[in-house]
Amino acid sequence: MLSRKKCLFLVFLGFLSAGLGTAVKEEEPTCRLLGKFDLNGYVDAKNHSIVIGGLFPIHCFFLCIKKALLQPLKEMCERFNFRGFRWMKTMIHTLKEINERKDILPNTTLGYQIFDTCFTVSKTMESALVLLTGQEENKPNFRNSTGANLAGIIGSGGSSLSIAASRILGLFYFAQVGYASTSSILSDKYQFPSYVRTAPSDNFQSVAMVKLIQHFGWVWIGTIAADDDYGKYGVKVFKENMGTANLCIAFSEILPKVYSHEKMQKAVDAVRSSTAKVIVLYTSDIDLHPFVLEMVYHNITDRTWIASEAWITSAFIAKPEYFPYFGGSIGFAIPRSDIPGLKEFLYDVHPSRDPDDVLTIEFWQTAFNCTWPNSSVPYNVDHRVNMTGKDDRLHAMSDKLCTGEEKLEELNNTYLDVSQLRITNNVRQAVYAMAYALDHLSLCEEGQGPFIPGHYCANISDFQPWQLMFYLKTVMFTTHDGRKIEFDTNGDVVGYYDILNWQLDDNGDIAFVKVGQYVYTKSKNELIISNNSAIFWNTESSKIPHSVCTELCPPGTRKGIRQGEPICCFDCIPCAEGHVSRTAGQRECERCGEDYWSNAQKSECVLKEVEFLAYDEALGFTLVILSIFGALVALAVMVVYVMYRHTPLVKANGRDLSFLIQASLIIIVLSSILFVGKPYDWSCMARQVTLALGFSLCLACILGKTISLFLAYRISKSKTRLISIRPLFLKIIVLMSVLAEIGICTAYLVLEPPRVYKNMESQNIKIILECNEGSIEFLCSMFGVDVFLALLCFLTTFVARQLPDNYYEGKCITFGMLVFFIVWISFVPAYLSTKGKFKVAVEIFAILASSYGLLGCIFAPKCFIILLRPKRNTDDTVGGRVPIIDRSIQLTSASVSSELNNTTESTVMDD
């Protein structure tokens, strides 16, 4: 059998030959048509003022049959379409209803001329040309063959058919009102200036589909479309909306208009192999049927199909035997309506009324599986292609004759089913839109019309096509069920859909259960699912299907896009430290705040661990105990000195300075407690200042003692008369040193005091609470005074270390200062190499070590003698007073100290 393309080409040649027959010169005496179109339909134009054309798919397919050698192929329509037949009858019923009304076109009656398009582009174009020109007329004069004025056309069914017809009708601005064509390209008024429709555009349906997909959480969707304008443009808009919503297309396949085993198998393989469990089908029921048979043949189940409005309510597809494969389909349908009187009108049909009514005869033969007597109407050949790819024509008719007594009430077919009047209701609205436009045109008052110049009106009996289009674009009316109809600038109505779900009823038939609705207007864009639990899902678990390319990344990870793959296919990459993803499927990880850090799972930001040397931890507790112990030891030494303050050893050692040294050591060791615990601004200011002042007092007092020793050493070397120094002068030295330190500390606290600082740079997972010491210059100056006093103490006592004595105080102070320097010199690298609380611990350790060193080196030997060797605590042992004139006795540190303390007043008077 010849291919369909070759068939269409030859049909076009036949039409071209017919057209050339009319293109003869006017002076030729006769003209003839070279061919006629073989069209079937209905006409009622007599005694009517205006005729409205209609194009309906009363058949589903056509065959190309070669009649004779070298003649063009003749097309024969087959497979009677009960649905299209009902649409056609609805147009006739609506026109009769309008003619009976007195409020619309009271003085005008409407006729009709309707053709069967056979759901093919070629037959549609033939029908449009006949409506425009009249096949029996010699020349095109824009009047149909009935002789009455053609107002416009209702049709043509599918989008491809309407596009084909509109490209011809639009050349002459002939009004065309569609009832089922939803392709978005028909909204382009540059290409289709005279097309309006009562079915919403696929632009709305595509948006609704994406919203439905988002509602159920699907992200990985397959698409299958018919190889026509409806399917291709529908999927194109759908893909654009999917991309905007960041959803992905798993595969996109095409269903061939003419069966091709190779192309069909490609679509089947895509469905079977893909991980996408949800698939959008953008096709008509007629084009979808071969694919349905393939699904049944290959036993492919566990898929959820999203249906377009073209097949969701089609009885051609919604058959119980297909339910295991397509049950649970969910899709969008034009809102249903009840049309008064239509059911009775549909039943009022019988072939005996008109022997020439071939369509009614064929309807009767197909419905009752019989042959009408003496009829030339052929059997309704059901042309199918079986799963082996071979041409398989099944003659569904029997040889029994129709009696005419058959009962329509006993039939159960699509034609008589008025429970799902959806597109049927659109046909009614399309006819009413045309009628209201004509009514508004007829009511125009001369001088107040819309046309210029002169605001003239069009004549209802003789108007131009573009004049009717003016009224058609602006028409507005309310339907019998209360719905408001008006066209926007693109000739579209608002998008309103019922959301239907395929379920089985109690009788085992497929029921279209309404589970929601979608409304798209200028002010509202809303998808409403009334009850999720009422939806039937044809899955193994009977739950909402799961359709993803990659499972959502769990909290704590982020999406890593795979190069060259859709964004729905990704790798799950763990979040970096300090970043979290709280919910599944996050594309980027969020950075935690500065006081927060990610938990182990990287799913939550938790407060960072605040680190400081606390009292309740072992290290802090130990250092506090050592500090208190050191203070108690220093206090015990002071008590011993107080108790034995009149003994030679205590008096010989500079009693007042010793008391000050002991008090300063108590201050120093207790100041280390300020370093333990959570730091505050007051503690940051107190601890460094207290430490500096404590060391300043201690070292100044030691300096007073070392100056005494240094003078003793000079006297012993020079053998000169003793030059004494008053204790007041030593106290003045101490006071001046402390006052200098107090001045620096005061300036430090006033100008740039230390503050609490959150150190987040050292460790990311912790906040180290420490003190920002403020001005480094002030801090260095403050402790620089202590370092200077320590150097003076060390130098002076180092020179006097060789003084002979039973108690070598010079050497004790020398050792004490050596311990002091060793500790603090070791402290610097240790302090700089540690972080956090250990840095504070190192500083406390240095404070305690230097304090214990001074306390032990200076006072431990004396306390040993005072408490354990009291017999040595005598003037003779310690050294006592030495006569000034006796130069043969060597001076000792103790005797010099005693002499300085006891002879100060006389010596000064001698001077």
C-alpha positions in Angstrom: 0.0 0.0 0.0 1.3 3.4 -0.8 2.6 5.5 2.0 0.5 8.3 3.5 2.9 11.0 2.3 2.6 9.8 -1.3 -1.1 9.7 -0.8 -1.3 13.2 0.5 0.9 14.4 -2.4 -1.3 12.8 -5.0 -4.4 14.3 -3.3 -2.7 17.7 -3.5 -2.0 17.2 -7.2 -5.7 16.4 -7.7 -6.7 19.6 -5.9 -4.2 21.5 -7.9 -5.7 20.2 -11.1 -9.1 21.2 -9.9 -7.8 24.7 -9.1 -6.2 25.0 -12.5 -9.6 24.3 -14.0 -11.0 27.4 -12.5 -8.0 29.6 -13.5 -9.1 30.0 -17.1 -9.5 33.3 -18.8 -12.8 35.1 -18.5 -13.3 35.3 -22.3 -13.4 31.5 -22.6 -17.0 30.5 -23.2 -17.1 27.5 -20.8 -15.1 26.2 -17.8 -15.2 22.9 -16.1 -13.9 21.3 -12.9 -11.2 18.8 -13.4 -12.2 17.0 -10.2 -14.4 17.0 -7.2 -13.7 16.4 -3.5 -15.3 13.4 -2.1 -16.8 14.9 1.1 -19.5 13.7 3.4 -21.6 15.8 5.8 -24.9 17.5 6.4 -26.4 20.6 5.0 -29.5 22.6 5.9 -29.3 26.0 4.1 -32.6 26.4 2.4 -34.8 29.2 3.8 -32.0 30.4 6.0 -30.4 33.8 6.0 -26.9 32.8 7.1 -25.0 29.6 7.0 -22.5 28.5 9.6 -20.0 25.9 8.5 -18.8 23.0 10.6 -15.8 20.7 10.5 -15.9 17.5 12.7 -13.9 14.3 12.8 -16.7 11.8 12.2 -14.2 9.2 11.0 -10.7 8.6 12.4 -8.6 7.5 9.5 -8.6 7.4 5.7 -7.2 4.9 3.2 -5.7 5.9 -0.2 -7.2 3.7 -2.9 -6.0 3.7 -6.4 -9.0 3.7 -8.7 -7.4 3.6 -12.1 -4.0 3.9 -13.8 -2.5 7.3 -13.6 -5.5 8.8 -11.7 -5.0 10.5 -8.3 -5.5 8.3 -5.3 -8.9 8.5 -3.7 -9.2 8.8 0.0 -11.8 6.6 1.9 -12.6 7.5 5.5 -12.9 4.6 7.9 -13.4 3.8 11.6 -16.6 5.6 12.6 -16.0 8.1 15.4 -19.0 8.1 17.7 -17.6 11.0 19.7 -17.2 13.2 16.6 -20.6 12.3 15.5 -22.0 13.5 18.8 -20.1 16.8 18.4 -21.6 17.3 15.0 -25.1 16.5 16.3 -24.6 19.0 19.1 -23.9 21.8 16.6 -27.2 21.0 14.8 -29.1 20.9 18.1 -27.6 24.2 19.2 -28.5 25.9 15.9 -32.1 24.7 16.2 -32.2 26.0 19.8 -31.0 29.4 18.7 -33.4 29.6 15.8 -36.2 28.9 18.3 -35.2 31.7 20.6 -36.5 35.2 20.2 -33.8 37.1 22.1 -31.0 36.1 19.6 -31.3 37.0 15.9 -35.1 37.3 16.0 -35.4 38.1 12.3 -32.6 35.8 11.1 -32.3 32.0 10.9 -29.1 30.1 10.9 -28.4 27.1 8.6 -25.4 24.8 8.5 -23.1 23.0 6.2 -21.0 20.4 8.0 -18.2 18.2 6.6 -16.4 15.2 7.9 -12.7 15.8 8.2 -11.8 12.2 8.9 -9.3 13.6 11.4 -6.9 14.3 8.5 -5.3 17.5 7.4 -6.1 16.9 3.7 -9.8 16.4 4.2 -9.9 19.4 6.5 -8.3 21.6 3.8 -10.7 20.2 1.2 -13.7 21.0 3.4 -12.4 24.5 4.1 -12.0 25.2 0.4 -15.4 23.9 -0.4 -17.0 26.1 2.3 -15.1 29.1 0.9 -15.6 28.6 -2.9 -18.4 26.1 -3.5 -17.3 23.1 -5.4 -20.0 23.4 -8.0 -19.3 27.0 -8.9 -17.0 28.1 -11.8 -15.1 30.8 -9.8 -14.4 31.5 -6.2 -16.8 34.1 -5.0 -16.6 33.5 -1.2 -20.1 32.0 -1.1 -20.7 28.4 -0.2 -22.5 26.1 -2.6 -25.8 26.6 -0.8 -26.0 30.2 -2.1 -26.5 31.6 1.4 -24.0 33.9 3.1 -21.3 31.9 5.0 -20.7 33.6 8.3 -17.9 31.5 9.7 -16.8 28.0 10.6 -17.0 25.9 13.7 -14.0 23.5 13.9 -11.9 21.7 13.0 -11.4 19.2 15.9 -7.7 18.5 16.5 -5.1 21.3 16.6 -3.3 20.2 13.4 -6.7 20.3 11.6 -7.6 23.8 12.9 -4.1 25.1 12.0 -4.5 23.8 8.4 -8.0 25.3 8.0 -7.1 28.5 9.7 -4.2 29.2 7.4 -6.7 29.3 4.5 -9.5 31.0 6.3 -7.2 33.5 7.8 -6.2 34.8 4.3 -9.7 36.1 4.0 -10.3 36.9 7.6 -13.1 34.3 7.8 -14.2 33.7 11.4 -13.3 30.3 12.8 -14.3 29.2 16.3 -12.5 26.2 17.6 -14.0 23.8 20.2 -11.2 21.2 20.8 -8.0 22.7 19.4 -5.7 23.7 22.2 -2.3 24.1 20.6 -0.5 27.2 21.9 0.5 28.3 18.3 -3.1 29.1 17.6 -2.8 32.0 20.0 -0.5 33.7 17.5 -2.7 36.3 15.9 -0.1 37.1 13.2 -0.4 33.6 11.8 -4.1 33.0 12.7 -5.8 36.4 12.8 -9.4 35.0 12.5 -9.2 32.1 15.0 -10.8 32.1 18.4 -11.7 29.1 20.5 -13.8 28.0 23.5 -11.2 25.5 24.6 -8.3 26.9 26.8 -4.9 27.1 25.3 -2.2 24.5 26.1 -0.2 27.3 27.7 -2.6 27.0 30.6 -2.6 23.2 30.6 1.2 23.0 30.6 1.4 25.3 33.6 -1.3 23.2 35.3 0.6 20.0 34.6 3.8 21.4 36.1 1.9 22.5 39.2 0.4 19.0 39.5 3.9 17.5 39.2 5.2 19.9 41.9 2.2 19.1 44.1 3.1 15.4 44.2 6.8 16.0 44.5 7.8 14.4 41.1 10.9 15.8 39.4 11.8 13.2 36.8 9.2 13.1 34.0 9.0 11.4 30.7 7.0 12.9 27.8 5.4 11.3 24.8 3.7 13.4 22.1 1.8 12.8 18.9 3.7 13.7 15.7 1.5 16.7 15.0 1.1 20.4 16.0 -0.9 19.5 19.1 1.7 17.2 20.5 4.9 19.0 19.5 3.8 22.5 20.6 2.2 21.1 23.7 5.3 19.3 24.8 7.4 22.3 23.8 5.5 24.6 26.2 5.5 21.9 28.9 9.3 21.6 28.7 9.7 25.3 29.0 7.6 25.4 32.2 9.4 22.3 33.5 12.7 24.1 33.1 11.4 27.2 34.8 10.3 25.1 37.8 13.8 23.3 37.9 12.2 20.0 37.0 13.7 17.5 34.5 12.7 15.6 31.4 13.8 12.0 31.5 13.0 11.3 27.8 10.9 12.7 25.1 9.4 10.5 22.4 7.1 10.9 19.4 4.2 8.7 18.4 4.0 8.5 14.6 0.8 9.5 12.9 1.2 6.5 10.5 2.2 3.4 12.3 5.9 2.7 12.3 7.1 -0.3 14.2 10.6 1.1 14.6 9.3 4.5 16.0 6.8 2.8 18.2 9.3 0.4 19.6 11.6 3.3 20.4 8.9 4.9 22.5 8.1 1.6 24.2 11.8 1.0 25.0 12.1 4.5 26.5 9.2 3.9 28.8 10.5 0.5 29.8 14.1 1.4 30.5 13.7 4.8 32.1 13.6 5.3 35.8 10.9 7.9 35.3 7.6 6.4 36.7 5.5 9.4 35.7 4.9 10.1 32.0 3.0 12.9 30.3 1.0 11.9 27.2 0.3 14.8 24.9 -1.7 13.2 22.2 -5.2 12.6 21.0 -7.1 9.4 21.8 -6.9 8.4 18.1 -3.1 8.7 17.9 -2.7 7.2 21.4 -4.5 4.0 20.7 -1.7 2.1 18.9 0.7 3.0 21.8 -1.9 1.6 24.3 -1.9 -1.7 22.4 1.9 -1.8 22.6 1.8 -1.3 26.3 -0.6 -4.1 26.7 1.4 -6.3 24.4 4.7 -5.7 26.3 2.9 -5.9 29.7 4.4 -2.6 30.9 2.7 -1.6 34.2 3.6 0.4 37.3 3.5 3.7 35.4 1.5 6.8 36.2 0.3 8.7 33.1 -0.5 12.4 33.1 -3.2 12.9 30.5 -3.9 15.9 28.4 -7.5 17.0 27.8 -7.6 15.3 24.4 -7.8 11.7 25.8 -8.5 11.8 29.5 -12.2 11.2 29.0 -12.0 9.3 25.8 -14.1 6.1 25.8 -11.9 4.9 22.9 -9.0 4.5 25.5 -10.9 4.2 28.8 -11.7 0.5 28.4 -11.6 -2.0 31.3 -9.1 -4.2 29.5 -6.6 -1.3 29.5 -7.0 -0.5 33.2 -4.1 -2.6 34.5 -1.8 -0.5 32.3 -3.4 2.9 32.4 -5.5 2.8 35.5 -4.8 5.6 37.9 -4.1 8.0 35.1 -4.5 11.6 36.2 -5.1 14.5 33.9 -7.0 17.6 33.0 -10.4 17.8 31.4 -12.5 20.6 30.2 -15.3 21.2 32.8 -18.3 19.0 32.2 -21.8 20.3 31.7 -25.4 19.1 31.2 -27.0 20.4 27.9 -30.8 20.6 28.1 -32.6 18.5 25.4 -29.4 17.1 23.9 -30.0 13.5 25.1 -33.4 13.4 23.4 -32.0 14.9 20.3 -29.3 12.3 20.1 -31.8 9.5 20.3 -33.8 11.1 17.5 -31.9 9.5 14.7 -32.8 6.8 12.2 -31.5 5.9 8.8 -35.0 5.4 7.3 -35.7 9.1 7.4 -33.2 9.9 4.6 -31.8 7.1 2.4 -29.1 9.5 1.2 -27.8 10.2 4.7 -24.7 8.0 4.5 -23.3 9.0 7.9 -26.5 8.1 9.8 -26.6 4.8 7.9 -23.0 4.1 8.8 -23.6 5.1 12.4 -26.5 2.6 12.5 -24.5 -0.2 10.9 -21.5 0.4 13.2 -23.6 0.7 16.4 -25.7 -2.5 15.8 -23.2 -4.5 13.8 -25.5 -5.0 10.8 -25.9 -3.9 7.2 -28.7 -1.5 6.2 -30.8 -3.0 3.4 -30.2 -1.7 -0.1 -27.4 0.6 1.1 -24.3 1.4 -0.8 -22.5 2.4 2.4 -19.6 0.0 2.8 -18.8 -2.0 5.9 -17.0 0.0 8.6 -13.6 -1.4 8.2 -11.6 -1.3 11.4 -8.1 -0.7 10.2 -5.5 -1.7 12.7 -1.9 -2.5 12.8 -1.1 -5.5 15.0 1.9 -5.9 17.2 3.8 -7.7 14.6 3.8 -4.7 12.3 1.6 -6.3 9.7 -1.5 -4.7 8.2 -4.4 -6.3 9.9 -7.9 -5.3 8.8 -10.6 -6.7 11.0 -14.1 -6.6 9.6 -16.1 -6.1 12.7 -19.3 -6.2 10.8 -21.4 -9.3 10.4 -23.5 -10.1 7.4 -26.8 -9.8 9.1 -29.2 -7.1 7.8 -30.5 -4.2 9.9 -34.2 -4.3 10.5 -34.7 -0.8 11.7 -36.3 -2.1 14.8 -33.0 -1.9 16.8 -33.3 0.0 20.0 -30.9 2.9 20.7 -31.7 2.6 24.4 -30.0 -0.8 24.4 -26.7 0.7 23.2 -23.8 1.6 25.4 -21.5 3.7 23.3 -19.8 7.1 23.3 -22.5 8.7 21.1 -25.3 8.3 23.6 -23.1 8.9 26.7 -24.1 12.4 28.0 -22.4 12.0 31.4 -19.2 13.5 30.3 -20.2 16.4 28.1 -17.0 18.4 28.0 -15.8 19.1 24.4 -19.4 18.6 23.5 -20.2 21.6 25.6 -17.4 23.6 23.9 -19.1 22.9 20.6 -22.3 24.5 22.0 -20.4 27.5 23.3 -18.6 28.0 19.9 -22.0 28.1 18.1 -23.4 30.5 20.6 -20.3 32.7 20.3 -20.9 32.9 16.5 -24.6 33.6 17.1 -24.0 36.3 19.6 -21.5 38.0 17.3 -24.0 38.0 14.5 -26.7 39.3 16.9 -24.5 42.2 18.0 -23.8 43.0 14.3 -27.5 43.0 13.5 -28.3 45.3 16.4 -25.9 48.0 15.3 -27.6 51.4 14.7 -26.5 53.4 11.7 -24.3 56.3 12.6 -23.3 54.6 15.9 -21.4 51.7 14.4 -17.8 50.8 15.1 -16.5 51.2 11.5 -15.0 54.3 10.0 -15.5 56.6 8.3 -18.8 57.7 9.5 -19.3 55.1 12.2 -21.3 53.0 9.8 -22.7 49.5 10.6 -22.4 46.2 8.7 -25.5 44.7 7.0 -26.5 41.4 8.5 -27.5 40.2 5.0 -24.3 41.3 3.3 -21.3 41.8 5.6 -17.6 41.3 5.2 -15.7 38.6 7.1 -13.5 41.1 9.0 -16.6 43.0 10.2 -18.0 39.9 11.9 -14.6 39.2 13.4 -14.8 42.6 15.1 -17.9 41.5 17.0 -16.6 38.0 17.6 -13.5 39.2 19.3 -15.4 41.4 21.7 -18.3 39.0 22.3 -19.2 38.3 25.9 -22.0 36.1 27.2 -23.1 33.7 30.0 -23.8 30.1 29.2 -26.7 28.1 30.4 -24.7 26.7 33.3 -23.6 30.2 34.5 -20.1 30.2 33.0 -18.9 33.5 31.6 -17.4 33.4 28.1 -15.1 36.1 26.7 -12.0 36.0 24.5 -8.8 37.7 25.3 -6.5 39.4 22.8 -5.2 36.1 21.6 -8.7 34.7 21.1 -8.5 32.4 24.1 -10.8 31.8 27.0 -9.6 31.5 30.6 -8.1 28.2 31.7 -10.3 26.1 33.8 -9.9 22.4 34.2 -11.3 19.5 36.2 -8.6 17.1 37.4 -9.7 13.5 36.8 -8.4 10.2 38.0 -9.1 6.9 36.3 -10.8 4.4 38.7 -12.9 1.3 38.5 -16.5 1.6 39.5 -18.7 -1.1 41.0 -19.6 -2.5 37.6 -16.0 -2.9 36.5 -16.1 0.1 34.1 -13.6 3.0 34.2 -14.9 6.0 36.1 -13.6 9.5 35.7 -13.4 10.7 39.3 -12.9 14.4 39.9 -10.2 14.9 42.5 -9.4 18.5 42.0 -9.6 21.5 39.7 -7.3 24.2 38.2 -8.3 27.8 37.6 -6.2 30.2 35.6 -7.5 33.8 35.3 -5.9 37.2 35.3 -6.2 37.4 39.1 -5.8 33.8 40.1 -3.6 30.8 39.3 -4.6 28.0 41.6 -4.3 24.2 41.7 -6.7 22.5 44.1 -6.5 18.8 45.0 -9.6 18.2 47.1 -8.5 14.9 48.6 -5.1 13.1 48.0 -6.4 9.9 49.6 -9.2 9.7 47.1 -6.7 9.3 44.2 -6.1 5.7 42.9 -2.4 5.1 42.1 -1.7 2.1 39.9 1.5 1.2 41.7 2.7 -1.9 43.5 2.3 -0.1 46.9 -0.9 1.8 45.8 0.9 4.9 47.1 2.0 8.1 45.3 4.6 7.0 42.8 8.2 8.0 43.3 9.8 9.5 40.1 13.3 10.8 40.5 16.6 10.5 38.7 18.6 10.6 42.0 17.2 10.4 45.5 17.1 13.6 47.4 20.4 14.3 49.1 19.9 13.8 52.9 20.5 16.6 55.3 24.2 17.3 55.7 24.9 17.0 52.0 24.4 19.2 48.9 23.7 18.5 45.3 26.7 18.2 43.0 25.6 18.6 39.4 26.8 15.9 37.0 28.3 17.4 33.9 26.2 16.9 30.8 23.2 15.6 32.7 19.9 17.2 33.8 20.0 19.0 37.0 17.8 16.3 38.6 20.7 13.9 38.2 23.3 14.7 40.8 25.8 13.5 43.3 25.4 14.1 47.0 28.5 15.9 48.4 29.0 16.3 52.2 28.9 19.9 53.4 32.2 21.5 54.3 33.0 22.1 58.0 31.0 25.0 59.3 28.3 24.5 56.7 25.1 22.7 57.0 22.1 21.6 55.0 19.0 21.3 57.2 16.6 19.9 54.8 16.9 17.2 52.2 17.7 18.2 48.6 19.4 21.5 49.3 21.5 22.7 46.4 23.9 24.7 48.5 25.1 24.3 52.1 24.5 27.2 54.4 27.3 28.8 56.4 26.8 28.7 60.2 26.9 32.0 62.1 30.1 33.1 63.8 29.0 31.6 67.2 27.9 28.4 65.6 29.5 25.3 64.0 28.1 22.3 62.2 27.3 19.1 64.1 28.8 15.8 63.1 26.0 15.1 60.6 26.3 18.6 59.1 22.6 18.9 59.5 22.3 21.6 62.2 24.3 24.6 63.4 25.1 24.1 67.0 26.7 26.6 69.4 30.4 26.4 69.3 32.1 25.0 72.4 33.2 28.0 74.4 36.7 27.3 75.8 38.3 28.9 78.8 40.2 27.7 81.8 37.3 26.8 84.0 37.3 26.2 87.8 35.5 22.9 87.4 38.1 21.2 85.2 41.1 19.4 86.5 43.7 21.9 85.2 41.9 24.9 86.4 41.1 23.4 89.8 44.7 22.3 90.3 46.1 25.8 89.5 43.6 27.4 91.9 44.6 25.0 94.6 48.3 25.8 93.9 47.5 29.5 94.1 45.7 29.2 97.4 48.4 27.0 98.7 51.1 29.5 97.7 49.1 32.3 99.4 48.8 30.3 102.5 52.5 29.5 102.5 53.3 33.2 102.1 50.8 34.0 104.8 52.4 31.4 107.1 55.8 32.9 106.5 54.4 36.3 107.4 52.9 34.9 110.5 56.2 33.4 111.4 57.9 36.7 110.8 55.3 38.5 112.9 55.7 36.0 115.7 59.5 36.3 115.6 59.8 39.9 114.6 62.1 40.7 117.6 64.6 38.0 116.8 67.9 39.0 115.3 67.4 37.1 112.1 64.1 38.9 111.3 65.4 42.3 112.4 68.7 41.8 110.6 66.9 41.0 107.3 65.0 44.3 106.9 61.8 43.4 108.7 59.5 46.0 106.9 60.7 45.1 103.5 60.3 41.4 104.3 56.7 42.0 105.3 56.1 43.9 102.1 57.7 41.1 100.0 55.5 38.5 101.7 52.4 40.6 101.2 53.2 41.2 97.5 53.8 37.5 97.0 50.4 36.8 98.5 48.9 39.3 96.0 50.8 37.8 93.1 49.8 34.2 93.7 46.2 35.2 94.4 46.1 37.3 91.2 46.6 34.1 89.2 43.1 33.0 90.3 41.8 35.9 88.2 43.1 34.1 85.2 40.9 31.1 85.9 37.2 31.1 85.0 35.1 32.8 82.3 36.8 36.1 81.4 34.9 39.3 81.8 35.9 42.8 81.0 36.5 43.6 84.7 38.6 40.4 85.2 40.6 41.2 82.0 41.5 44.6 83.4 42.1 43.4 87.0 44.4 40.4 86.4 47.2 42.1 84.4 47.2 45.2 86.5 47.1 43.3 89.8 49.9 41.0 88.6 52.0 44.0 87.4 51.5 45.9 90.6 52.3 42.8 92.7 55.5 42.1 90.9 56.4 45.8 91.1 56.0 45.9 94.9 57.8 42.7 95.4 60.8 43.5 93.1 61.0 47.1 94.5 61.3 45.7 98.0 63.9 43.1 96.9 65.8 46.0 95.2 65.8 47.8 98.6 67.4 44.8 100.2 69.9 44.3 97.3 71.0 47.9 97.6 71.8 47.3 101.3 73.8 44.3 100.3 75.5 46.2 97.5 76.6 48.9 100.0 77.8 46.3 102.4 79.9 44.8 99.7 81.4 48.2 98.8 82.3 48.9 102.4 83.9 45.5 102.9 86.1 46.1 99.8 87.0 49.7 100.5 87.7 49.3 104.3 86.3 52.8 104.7 84.0 54.1 107.3 80.5 52.7 107.1 78.2 54.9 105.1 74.7 54.0 106.2 71.4 54.7 104.5 68.1 55.4 106.2 65.3 52.8 105.9 63.1 55.8 104.8 65.1 56.1 101.6 64.6 52.5 100.8 60.9 52.9 101.4 60.9 55.9 99.1 62.6 53.8 96.4 59.8 51.2 96.8 57.1 53.9 96.8 58.5 55.6 93.7 58.7 52.3 91.8 55.1 51.4 92.7 53.8 54.9 91.9 55.5 54.7 88.5 53.8 51.3 87.9 50.4 52.7 89.1 50.7 55.6 86.7 51.3 53.3 83.8 48.5 51.0 84.8 46.1 53.9 85.2 46.8 55.2 81.7 46.5 51.7 80.4 43.1 51.2 81.9 41.8 54.6 80.9 43.1 54.8 77.3 43.1 51.3 75.9 41.8 48.8 78.5 41.7 45.1 77.8 38.4 43.5 76.8 37.0 40.0 76.4 37.7 38.7 72.9 36.1 35.7 71.1 39.0 34.0 69.4 37.6 32.1 66.4 40.7 31.9 64.3 42.6 29.5 66.3 40.0 26.7 66.2 37.0 26.6 64.0 34.9 24.4 66.2 35.6 26.4 69.4 35.2 29.9 70.6 38.2 30.7 72.8 37.2 33.3 75.3 40.3 35.3 76.1 41.3 38.7 76.9 42.4 41.1 74.2 45.1 43.0 76.0 44.4 46.2 74.2 47.5 48.3 73.8 50.7 46.2 73.5 52.7 49.3 74.1 51.1 49.9 77.5 51.4 46.3 78.4 55.1 46.2 77.5 55.6 49.4 79.5 53.8 48.0 82.5 55.8 44.8 82.7 58.9 46.6 81.4 59.1 48.4 84.8 59.0 45.0 86.5 61.7 43.6 84.2 63.9 46.7 84.9 63.5 46.3 88.7 64.3 42.6 88.3 67.5 43.4 86.4 68.6 45.9 89.0 67.9 43.4 91.8 69.9 40.7 90.0 72.9 42.9 89.2 73.2 44.4 92.6 72.8 41.1 94.5 75.1 39.3 92.0 77.9 41.7 92.9 77.2 41.2 96.6 76.9 37.4 96.5 80.5 36.9 97.9 79.8 38.5 101.2 80.7 35.9 103.9 78.0 35.1 106.4 76.5 32.3 108.3 73.4 33.0 106.2 74.2 34.0 102.7 71.3 36.3 101.9 73.0 37.7 98.8 73.3 34.2 97.3 69.7 33.4 98.2 68.4 36.5 96.5 70.7 35.7 93.5 69.2 32.2 93.2 65.7 33.6 93.6 66.3 36.1 90.8 67.8 33.4 88.6 64.7 31.3 89.1 62.6 34.3 88.3 64.4 35.0 85.0 64.6 31.3 84.0 60.8 30.9 84.5 59.8 34.0 82.6 62.4 33.5 79.8 61.0 30.0 79.4 57.5 31.4 79.6 57.8 33.4 76.3 58.2 30.5 73.8 55.8 28.3 75.7 53.2 31.0 75.8 53.5 31.8 72.1 53.3 28.1 71.1 50.1 27.3 72.9 46.5 28.2 72.3 43.3 28.5 74.2 43.1 27.7 77.8 46.5 26.2 77.8 48.0 29.6 77.1 46.4 30.9 80.2 47.6 27.9 82.1 51.1 28.5 81.0 50.9 32.1 82.3 49.5 31.0 85.6 52.2 28.4 85.9 54.9 31.0 85.2 53.3 33.3 87.9 53.2 30.5 90.5 56.6 29.2 89.6 58.3 32.6 89.9 56.4 33.3 93.1 57.3 30.0 94.6 60.9 30.5 93.5 61.2 33.9 95.2 59.4 32.7 98.3 61.5 29.6 98.6 64.8 31.1 97.8 64.5 34.2 100.0 62.4 33.0 103.0 62.7 29.2 103.2 66.3 29.3 104.7 65.3 31.9 107.3 62.1 30.0 108.3 64.2 26.9 108.7 66.6 28.6 111.1 63.7 30.4 113.0 61.6 27.3 113.4 64.0 24.4 113.4 67.3 25.9 114.4 66.4 28.6 117.0 69.8 28.4 118.6 71.3 29.9 115.6 68.9 32.9 115.7 71.2 34.9 118.0 73.1 38.1 117.7 76.4 36.3 117.8 75.4 33.8 115.1 73.6 36.4 112.9 76.4 38.9 113.4 75.0 41.7 115.7 76.5 45.2 115.8 80.2 45.7 114.9 82.2 48.7 116.3 83.0 51.2 113.6 86.6 51.7 114.6 87.3 47.9 114.6 88.6 47.4 111.1 90.0 44.0 111.7 86.6 42.4 111.7 85.1 41.5 108.4 81.6 42.9 107.7 78.9 40.4 106.9 75.6 40.9 105.3 73.7 40.3 108.5 76.0 42.7 110.5 75.7 45.4 107.9 71.9 45.0 107.8 71.8 45.1 111.6 74.1 48.1 111.7 72.1 49.9 109.1 69.0 49.3 111.1 70.3 50.1 114.5 72.8 53.0 113.9 71.0 55.0 111.4 70.3 57.9 113.7 73.8 58.3 115.2 75.4 57.9 111.8 73.4 60.6 110.4 74.2 63.0 113.3 77.9 62.2 112.8 77.6 63.3 109.3 
